[in-house]
Amino acid sequence: MSKAYVQAQVDEIIKNEEFQFPKNLAMASAWVLGNLKGINLKVFDVSATSSLADYYVVGSASNPTQANAMADTVVEELKRNGSNVLSREGLRQSDWILIDSGDIIVHIFLDTAREVYGVEELWREGKPVQIPNDYYFSEPEAEEASANNTERDFF
Protein backbone atom coordinates (compact mmCIF):
# COMPACT_ATOMS: atom_id res chain seq x y z
CA MET A 1 0.00 0.00 0.00
CA SER A 2 1.57 3.27 -1.09
CA LYS A 3 1.97 6.31 1.12
CA ALA A 4 -0.02 8.41 -1.39
CA TYR A 5 -2.92 5.94 -1.22
CA VAL A 6 -2.95 6.02 2.58
CA GLN A 7 -2.85 9.82 2.63
CA ALA A 8 -5.67 10.08 0.09
CA GLN A 9 -7.90 7.68 2.03
CA VAL A 10 -7.19 9.35 5.36
CA ASP A 11 -7.84 12.79 3.84
CA GLU A 12 -11.20 11.55 2.58
CA ILE A 13 -12.16 10.32 6.05
CA ILE A 14 -10.93 13.50 7.75
CA LYS A 15 -13.02 15.65 5.39
CA ASN A 16 -16.12 13.42 5.62
CA GLU A 17 -18.88 15.60 7.07
CA GLU A 18 -20.42 12.56 8.75
CA PHE A 19 -17.44 12.49 11.12
CA GLN A 20 -17.00 15.68 13.11
CA PHE A 21 -13.77 16.39 14.98
CA PRO A 22 -12.38 14.38 16.82
CA LYS A 23 -14.43 11.41 15.55
CA ASN A 24 -12.80 11.94 12.15
CA LEU A 25 -9.35 11.34 13.68
CA ALA A 26 -10.59 8.19 15.43
CA MET A 27 -12.13 6.83 12.23
CA ALA A 28 -9.02 7.65 10.19
CA SER A 29 -6.92 5.81 12.78
CA ALA A 30 -9.28 2.82 12.60
CA TRP A 31 -8.96 2.84 8.81
CA VAL A 32 -5.16 2.76 9.07
CA LEU A 33 -5.26 -0.17 11.50
CA GLY A 34 -7.74 -2.07 9.34
CA ASN A 35 -5.86 -1.57 6.13
CA LEU A 36 -2.60 -2.67 7.70
CA LYS A 37 -4.36 -5.97 8.44
CA GLY A 38 -5.25 -5.15 12.03
CA ILE A 39 -7.90 -7.38 13.53
CA ASN A 40 -10.71 -7.01 16.06
CA LEU A 41 -11.00 -3.25 15.56
CA LYS A 42 -13.15 -1.20 17.92
CA VAL A 43 -13.86 2.49 18.34
CA PHE A 44 -15.49 3.75 21.54
CA ASP A 45 -17.06 7.15 22.11
CA VAL A 46 -16.10 7.84 25.72
CA SER A 47 -16.68 11.60 25.64
CA ALA A 48 -19.46 11.37 28.23
CA THR A 49 -17.56 9.09 30.61
CA SER A 50 -13.86 9.93 30.33
CA SER A 51 -11.86 13.08 30.94
CA LEU A 52 -8.81 11.59 29.21
CA ALA A 53 -10.10 11.52 25.63
CA ASP A 54 -13.25 11.57 23.52
CA TYR A 55 -12.53 8.40 21.53
CA TYR A 56 -10.57 5.22 22.10
CA VAL A 57 -9.48 3.17 19.11
CA VAL A 58 -8.43 -0.43 19.72
CA GLY A 59 -6.94 -2.97 17.34
CA SER A 60 -4.77 -6.06 17.36
CA ALA A 61 -1.70 -6.99 15.36
CA SER A 62 -0.28 -10.43 14.70
CA ASN A 63 3.33 -9.55 15.45
CA PRO A 64 5.50 -6.69 16.79
CA THR A 65 6.64 -5.58 13.33
CA GLN A 66 3.04 -5.15 12.20
CA ALA A 67 2.12 -3.35 15.44
CA ASN A 68 5.01 -0.89 15.02
CA ALA A 69 4.10 -0.25 11.38
CA MET A 70 0.52 0.46 12.44
CA ALA A 71 1.67 2.83 15.18
CA ASP A 72 4.11 4.65 12.90
CA THR A 73 1.45 5.16 10.23
CA VAL A 74 -1.20 6.33 12.71
CA VAL A 75 1.23 8.84 14.24
CA GLU A 76 2.33 10.07 10.83
CA GLU A 77 -1.26 10.59 9.67
CA LEU A 78 -2.37 12.25 12.90
CA LYS A 79 0.55 14.70 12.70
CA ARG A 80 -0.03 15.31 8.98
CA ASN A 81 -3.60 16.29 9.81
CA GLY A 82 -2.64 18.75 12.54
CA SER A 83 -3.08 16.58 15.61
CA ASN A 84 -0.46 16.89 18.32
CA VAL A 85 0.73 13.44 19.41
CA LEU A 86 1.34 13.84 23.13
CA SER A 87 2.72 10.41 23.88
CA ARG A 88 3.75 7.10 22.31
CA GLU A 89 4.21 4.28 24.78
CA GLY A 90 5.21 0.66 24.40
CA LEU A 91 7.13 0.90 21.17
CA ARG A 92 9.67 -1.73 20.22
CA GLN A 93 9.26 -5.17 21.70
CA SER A 94 6.08 -4.48 23.64
CA ASP A 95 2.75 -6.25 23.42
CA TRP A 96 0.76 -3.00 23.82
CA ILE A 97 1.35 0.30 22.06
CA LEU A 98 -0.54 3.40 23.17
CA ILE A 99 -0.74 6.60 21.11
CA ASP A 100 -2.23 9.61 22.91
CA SER A 101 -3.19 12.63 20.84
CA GLY A 102 -5.37 14.21 23.51
CA ASP A 103 -8.73 13.88 21.77
CA ILE A 104 -8.21 10.24 20.83
CA ILE A 105 -6.16 7.41 22.27
CA VAL A 106 -5.15 4.51 20.03
CA HIS A 107 -4.34 1.13 21.57
CA ILE A 108 -2.55 -1.47 19.45
CA PHE A 109 -2.16 -4.89 21.05
CA LEU A 110 -0.44 -8.02 19.98
CA ASP A 111 -3.30 -10.41 19.34
CA THR A 112 -2.06 -12.79 22.03
CA ALA A 113 -1.98 -10.11 24.75
CA ARG A 114 -5.17 -8.14 24.24
CA GLU A 115 -7.38 -10.35 26.37
CA VAL A 116 -4.84 -10.36 29.21
CA TYR A 117 -5.12 -6.60 29.69
CA GLY A 118 -8.90 -6.42 29.27
CA VAL A 119 -8.91 -2.66 28.71
CA GLU A 120 -12.20 -2.81 26.82
CA GLU A 121 -13.89 -3.72 30.09
CA LEU A 122 -12.89 -0.30 31.42
CA TRP A 123 -15.02 1.38 28.76
CA ARG A 124 -18.26 -0.55 29.14
CA GLU A 125 -20.13 2.73 29.51
CA GLY A 126 -18.62 4.11 26.30
CA LYS A 127 -20.69 3.90 23.14
CA PRO A 128 -19.32 1.59 20.44
CA VAL A 129 -18.93 3.38 17.10
CA GLN A 130 -19.78 1.46 13.93
CA ILE A 131 -16.73 1.02 11.70
CA PRO A 132 -17.61 0.91 7.98
CA ASN A 133 -16.91 -2.48 6.36
CA ASP A 134 -14.63 -0.94 3.75
CA TYR A 135 -12.21 0.14 6.50
CA TYR A 136 -11.15 -3.48 6.92
CA PHE A 137 -8.55 -5.24 4.82
CA SER A 138 -11.01 -8.15 4.86
CA GLU A 139 -14.61 -8.53 6.00
CA PRO A 140 -15.21 -7.81 9.73
CA GLU A 141 -17.02 -11.14 10.17
CA ALA A 142 -13.88 -12.96 9.05
CA GLU A 143 -11.79 -10.78 11.37
CA GLU A 144 -14.06 -11.54 14.33
CA ALA A 145 -14.03 -15.26 13.57
CA SER A 146 -10.24 -15.14 13.40
CA ALA A 147 -10.02 -13.25 16.70
CA ASN A 148 -12.34 -15.76 18.41
CA ASN A 149 -10.57 -18.85 17.00
CA THR A 150 -8.40 -20.19 19.78
CA GLU A 151 -7.25 -23.25 17.82
CA ARG A 152 -5.38 -21.94 14.83
CA ASP A 153 -4.22 -24.30 12.12
CA PHE A 154 -0.92 -22.84 10.94
CA PHE A 155 0.16 -25.85 8.86
Steps between C-alpha positions, in 0.01 A plus 500: 500500500657827391540804721301710249210253517497508880510880505218526246277260694571667833435844348164376374404377847623818670291715264190277523224718645346196668798493737544819699823571687639299684295203373663553160845440653376185675346364180811582296710316759264201482532502121880492526490207743252310284688550179826390657324170574411582859235277650219537753471876450285705736429869542337626820343840557596569861442876492222477759690272738870584472700815561805351327371493142185505289572183301696182557609295201605140561649246262717191502807407300642156434861588575717786634614611154140543387408680824789746458409564136142571606615737774744682272234551233235617748743751653610623159141552384389666823792745480442561128143598583596746773456283807762531771619155609561540872638157575603169343546218747600138462692524177754237405459156648182569694167323478301825540559830324311810611480820294351801680404802293282658767164467326552136406705217644601210276581162654679240288539158660672187393214261436624262769508768772181697449279279713754499784472876548122518458499876444171485311331409827600842633287668234176307538313828537651638179293479184637269230539679166415308183805456277412489128570161338728654239742608775606138542760324290254209504140462614440572873319167544814318388709718732273424796503128424879512483522689830268249671677191359717366778615194304687631201616264229830646382608199292 
